[in-house]
């Protein structure tokens, strides 16, 4: 899919991600450039925190973890970017997406890129025998950043 779209490298920035997603999207064929999980039981919160970090912000107060920064400019910017992928740029379908929907679209050739947990990597490798699977760091806006899970201590 990347070769057909003329994409040689994974996106390094949000701007590149959007440009690549546009090249990969053909809404008339039900083909999408990117999908992000939007349910918290499917690590939607991790993806949100990754976008906030990539936007130069923090997801929560490190000194008092009960205080989250949902109304900070970086969190609002991350949510706006996510929302724009759907409603403004139309490179991601609307509605609640879970990892089963995302992987089904990906394996059927209807999805170019997905932001998923590294915990899904084994499953993705096992099920992508018919094409070359690429893995990349999350793109940055202000900085490179990835969330870590509780077991990472």
Phi, psi and omega in degrees: 000317179296318180299314179299327181275355180077023181265121185263330184230153174292152181295140179258339183229166176298322180297317178293321178301314180296315180299316179293318180299323177296320179294329183272347185270132169220089186301328180295336178258005183068028181255126185246148179285322183207153171219142176236138178293137184243011175253140184288335175285355178241036179056030173299325177295323178295318180296317177300314180296325177296318179293320178299313179298315179297335178273007176091009184247188176237146181279326181209166178285116183293335178277335179220084187302346177286349180260113179258157185251052181295333183260013178284156177303324181288324177290316178298319177297321178295316178295322178296317178301312179300313180297319180296327176303327182273301193268328181268307186270341175055046178250001180219137180290154177278170179101174180280126180246136174242172186295331178294317178295318182294312181293324177298316178296318181296311183290337179270003178081016181258007182216131181272317184222148177218140171261111182227172177286149174297341175296341179269356187300315179301314178299317180296317179296316180299326187258007180244045182289336185273357180206165180279123179268129176249144179233138182215161172297154175295140179292155182255153164252300178257332182200161172278132181200145174223146176281156172239152183272169181305322181289359185279007181279000000 
